[in-house]
Amino acid sequence: MTKPVCSVVIPTYNAAHLIGQQLEALSTQQDAPPFEVVVADNGSTDDLEAGLAPWRERLPLLRRVDASRGRGVSVARNVGIEHASTDKILVCDADDRASPSWVSVMARGLAEHPLVSGPVETTLLSGRSAAWVPIEPRTTGLFETWEGRTYGIGCNLGLRREVWEAVGGFDEGYPAGAEEIDFAWRAWDLGHRFAYLPDALLHYRIRTDLRGVLRQQYNSGRGTATLYARFRPAEVVPKSAPRRLHHELLLLRQYPWRGPADARRSWLALAAFEAGKLVEARRLGCPAP
């Protein structure tokens, strides 16, 4: 059997009905070096094996590993990387879809850079719900956070094993949001930077139901509060109680009563993010960023 040059790690939880689209995309990669696919099962209760079985012939280096020792995407990523047999790791999600040259572009990028990421496109798999979240329909660069630090989104990133080991892996104590930013910041402090690969496109699936979007944005807010509590970046000045109240009242006044339904859903997503941030900051006993 061909020895793989790189490993594609897919953290997975109850995605048997969706993972076939990602595996189909990986099975039709163009000009890709030999690669393995490591599905890190975070304790799925659906019939994941049934979702994997049709692809084992077309992806002979497809493996499923047990990542159920704890719940969360960081656990699954860490376990998947631990079980990968190569030092070039590509990470994507089970419910997304890699573009035809994704593996080849990412693998070449890791030959020159310790960390790589590419653009995400949100409308192909998400439809109208792509307009409900504050992500461009197609991103054009790395995501940026406080102090000008950049990071690669967790569903489209590549890393060298040595960097993952030096950083200490993904922090498994985060809620389902901002854990990839935490990883990038700790890598940044060690001198490692993400390189942006514009041809490494990944089609990203926004939750297509409003409840799922609100839950996702709420957790993202929680993660943002956790990130601030861990790092306390100097450029972020927490709002005083009066300013925080003014900010939230202003948000309430901006509700688009007469606007289109999608505008109201977008407002609710923003409100869910703010709520998650406030709730988690209070739980952690720190100001909300």
C-alpha positions as CSV (number, residue, x, y, z in Angstrom):
1,M,0.0,0.0,0.0
2,T,1.2,3.5,-0.9
3,K,2.8,5.4,2.0
4,P,1.0,8.7,2.7
5,V,2.7,12.0,2.4
6,C,0.1,13.9,4.4
7,S,-2.9,13.2,6.6
8,V,-6.4,14.7,6.4
9,V,-8.0,14.7,9.9
10,I,-11.8,15.0,10.1
11,P,-13.2,15.6,13.6
12,T,-16.6,14.0,13.6
13,Y,-19.7,13.8,15.7
14,N,-23.0,12.5,14.4
15,A,-22.3,13.4,10.8
16,A,-23.0,10.1,9.1
17,H,-25.6,11.8,6.9
18,L,-23.2,14.5,5.7
19,I,-19.7,13.1,5.7
20,G,-20.2,11.4,2.4
21,Q,-20.0,14.7,0.6
22,Q,-16.6,15.5,2.2
23,L,-15.3,12.0,1.4
24,E,-16.5,12.3,-2.2
25,A,-14.6,15.6,-2.5
26,L,-11.5,14.0,-1.0
27,S,-11.8,10.9,-3.3
28,T,-11.7,13.1,-6.4
29,Q,-8.7,15.4,-5.5
30,Q,-6.6,16.6,-8.4
31,D,-2.8,16.3,-8.4
32,A,-2.8,15.3,-4.8
33,P,0.1,13.5,-3.2
34,P,-0.7,10.2,-1.5
35,F,-2.7,11.0,1.6
36,E,-4.6,9.2,4.4
37,V,-7.9,10.2,5.9
38,V,-8.3,9.9,9.7
39,V,-11.9,10.3,10.9
40,A,-11.7,11.1,14.6
41,D,-15.1,9.9,16.0
42,N,-16.0,12.1,19.0
43,G,-18.5,9.5,20.3
44,S,-21.1,9.5,17.5
45,T,-24.4,7.8,18.3
46,D,-25.5,7.6,14.6
47,D,-24.3,4.9,12.2
48,L,-21.1,6.5,11.2
49,E,-19.6,3.3,9.8
50,A,-22.5,3.2,7.3
51,G,-21.4,6.6,6.2
52,L,-17.8,5.6,5.8
53,A,-18.3,2.1,4.2
54,P,-19.1,3.3,0.6
55,W,-15.8,5.3,0.5
56,R,-13.3,2.7,1.8
57,E,-12.5,1.4,-1.7
58,R,-12.0,4.8,-3.2
59,L,-10.1,6.0,-0.2
60,P,-8.0,3.0,0.8
61,L,-6.1,4.9,3.5
62,L,-9.4,5.9,5.3
63,R,-9.3,5.1,9.0
64,R,-11.8,5.7,11.9
65,V,-10.2,6.4,15.3
66,D,-11.9,6.6,18.7
67,A,-11.9,10.2,19.9
68,S,-14.6,9.8,22.6
69,R,-12.4,10.3,25.7
70,G,-14.0,13.8,26.0
71,R,-16.6,15.8,24.1
72,G,-15.6,18.6,21.8
73,V,-13.9,19.4,18.5
74,S,-10.6,20.1,20.2
75,V,-10.5,16.6,21.6
76,A,-11.3,15.1,18.2
77,R,-8.7,17.2,16.5
78,N,-6.0,16.3,19.0
79,V,-6.8,12.6,18.9
80,G,-6.9,12.6,15.1
81,I,-3.6,14.3,14.9
82,E,-2.1,11.9,17.5
83,H,-3.2,8.9,15.3
84,A,-2.0,10.5,12.0
85,S,0.9,8.7,10.5
86,T,2.5,11.7,8.8
87,D,3.9,15.1,10.0
88,K,1.8,17.1,7.5
89,I,-1.7,17.5,8.9
90,L,-4.7,18.9,7.1
91,V,-7.8,19.6,9.1
92,C,-11.3,19.9,7.7
93,D,-14.8,19.2,9.0
94,A,-17.2,16.3,8.2
95,D,-20.0,18.6,7.0
96,D,-18.0,20.8,4.6
97,R,-16.6,20.1,1.2
98,A,-13.0,20.6,0.0
99,S,-12.4,22.0,-3.5
100,P,-10.7,19.7,-6.0
101,S,-7.1,21.0,-5.5
102,W,-7.4,21.5,-1.7
103,V,-5.1,18.6,-0.6
104,S,-2.4,19.4,-3.2
105,V,-2.4,23.2,-2.4
106,M,-2.3,22.6,1.3
107,A,0.4,20.0,1.2
108,R,2.6,22.2,-1.0
109,G,2.0,25.0,1.4
110,L,3.2,23.0,4.4
111,A,6.5,22.3,2.6
112,E,7.2,26.0,3.0
113,H,5.2,27.2,6.0
114,P,4.5,25.8,9.5
115,L,0.9,26.8,9.4
116,V,-1.4,27.3,6.4
117,S,-5.1,28.1,5.7
118,G,-7.2,29.1,2.8
119,P,-10.5,30.8,2.0
120,V,-13.9,29.5,2.9
121,E,-17.1,29.9,0.8
122,T,-20.4,29.8,2.6
123,T,-23.3,29.8,0.1
124,L,-22.9,26.5,-1.8
125,L,-23.8,24.3,1.1
126,S,-25.7,26.8,3.3
127,G,-28.0,28.6,1.0
128,R,-29.8,31.6,2.6
129,S,-28.5,30.9,6.1
130,A,-25.0,32.1,4.9
131,A,-26.5,35.6,5.2
132,W,-27.3,35.2,8.9
133,V,-23.7,35.1,10.2
134,P,-20.9,37.7,9.9
135,I,-18.7,35.8,7.5
136,E,-18.0,37.0,4.0
137,P,-19.6,34.8,1.3
138,R,-16.1,34.0,0.2
139,T,-13.2,35.1,2.4
140,T,-10.2,36.8,0.9
141,G,-7.5,36.5,3.6
142,L,-6.7,35.1,7.1
143,F,-9.1,36.0,9.9
144,E,-7.8,38.7,12.2
145,T,-8.3,39.2,15.9
146,W,-7.0,41.6,18.6
147,E,-3.5,43.0,18.3
148,G,-3.5,42.3,14.6
149,R,-2.9,38.6,15.1
150,T,-4.2,36.4,12.4
151,Y,-5.4,32.8,12.4
152,G,-6.7,30.1,10.1
153,I,-10.3,28.9,10.6
154,G,-10.5,25.5,12.2
155,C,-12.3,23.8,9.3
156,N,-9.6,24.8,6.8
157,L,-6.1,24.6,8.3
158,G,-2.9,22.8,7.9
159,L,-0.1,22.4,10.4
160,R,3.2,20.6,10.9
161,R,3.2,18.1,13.7
162,E,6.2,19.7,15.3
163,V,4.2,23.0,15.7
164,W,1.2,21.1,17.2
165,E,3.5,19.4,19.7
166,A,5.3,22.7,20.6
167,V,2.0,24.5,21.1
168,G,0.6,21.7,23.2
169,G,-2.3,20.9,20.9
170,F,-5.8,22.4,20.8
171,D,-7.0,23.5,24.3
172,E,-9.8,21.1,25.2
173,G,-11.3,23.4,27.8
174,Y,-12.8,25.8,25.3
175,P,-16.5,25.9,24.5
176,A,-17.2,25.2,20.8
177,G,-15.8,28.5,19.6
178,A,-12.4,30.3,19.4
179,E,-10.3,27.3,20.2
180,E,-8.5,27.7,16.8
181,I,-7.8,31.3,17.7
182,D,-6.3,30.2,21.0
183,F,-4.1,27.7,19.2
184,A,-3.0,30.3,16.7
185,W,-2.1,32.8,19.4
186,R,0.0,30.3,21.3
187,A,1.7,29.4,18.1
188,W,2.2,33.1,17.4
189,D,4.0,33.5,20.8
190,L,6.4,30.8,19.7
191,G,7.1,32.6,16.4
192,H,4.9,30.6,14.1
193,R,2.6,32.4,11.6
194,F,-0.2,31.2,9.3
195,A,0.4,31.6,5.6
196,Y,-2.7,32.2,3.4
197,L,-3.2,30.0,0.4
198,P,-5.8,31.6,-1.9
199,D,-6.3,28.4,-3.9
200,A,-7.0,26.2,-0.9
201,L,-10.8,26.8,-1.1
202,L,-13.2,25.0,1.2
203,H,-16.9,25.1,1.0
204,Y,-18.2,25.8,4.6
205,R,-21.6,24.7,5.8
206,I,-23.4,27.2,8.1
207,R,-26.1,25.6,10.1
208,T,-29.2,25.7,7.9
209,D,-31.7,25.9,10.7
210,L,-32.0,29.1,12.8
211,R,-31.8,27.3,16.1
212,G,-28.5,25.7,15.0
213,V,-27.1,29.1,13.9
214,L,-28.0,30.7,17.2
215,R,-26.4,27.9,19.2
216,Q,-23.3,28.2,17.1
217,Q,-23.1,32.0,17.5
218,Y,-23.8,31.7,21.3
219,N,-20.9,29.3,21.6
220,S,-18.7,31.6,19.6
221,G,-19.5,34.4,22.0
222,R,-18.6,32.1,24.9
223,G,-15.3,31.2,23.2
224,T,-14.5,34.9,22.7
225,A,-15.0,35.6,26.4
226,T,-12.8,32.6,27.2
227,L,-10.1,33.9,24.9
228,Y,-10.1,37.3,26.5
229,A,-10.0,35.8,30.0
230,R,-7.0,33.7,29.0
231,F,-4.9,36.4,27.3
232,R,-6.2,39.8,28.4
233,P,-4.9,41.6,25.3
234,A,-3.9,45.2,26.2
235,E,-5.7,46.8,23.3
236,V,-9.1,45.5,24.5
237,V,-10.7,47.8,27.0
238,P,-13.7,46.2,28.6
239,K,-16.8,48.3,28.8
240,S,-17.9,49.8,32.1
241,A,-21.3,48.8,33.4
242,P,-23.0,52.0,32.0
243,R,-21.2,51.6,28.6
244,R,-22.2,47.9,28.5
245,L,-25.8,48.8,29.2
246,H,-25.7,51.5,26.5
247,H,-24.2,49.0,24.0
248,E,-26.9,46.4,24.7
249,L,-29.7,48.9,24.5
250,L,-28.3,50.2,21.2
251,L,-28.4,46.6,19.9
252,L,-32.0,46.2,20.9
253,R,-32.9,49.5,19.2
254,Q,-31.4,48.2,16.0
255,Y,-33.7,45.2,15.7
256,P,-35.1,45.4,12.1
257,W,-38.8,45.2,12.9
258,R,-39.8,46.2,9.3
259,G,-36.8,44.6,7.6
260,P,-36.7,41.3,5.7
261,A,-36.8,38.0,7.6
262,D,-33.1,37.4,6.9
263,A,-32.2,40.7,8.5
264,R,-34.0,39.7,11.7
265,R,-32.3,36.3,11.7
266,S,-28.9,38.1,11.3
267,W,-29.8,40.3,14.2
268,L,-30.7,37.3,16.3
269,A,-27.4,35.7,15.5
270,L,-25.5,38.8,16.6
271,A,-27.6,38.9,19.8
272,A,-26.8,35.2,20.5
273,F,-23.1,36.0,20.1
274,E,-23.4,38.9,22.6
275,A,-25.4,36.8,25.0
276,G,-22.8,34.0,24.9
277,K,-20.0,36.5,25.6
278,L,-21.8,38.0,28.6
279,V,-22.8,34.7,30.1
280,E,-19.4,33.2,29.8
281,A,-17.6,36.3,31.1
282,R,-19.8,36.3,34.2
283,R,-19.1,32.6,34.7
284,L,-15.4,33.2,34.4
285,G,-15.5,36.2,36.7
286,C,-13.9,38.6,34.2
287,P,-15.1,41.6,32.2
288,A,-16.7,40.9,28.8
289,P,-14.6,42.1,25.8
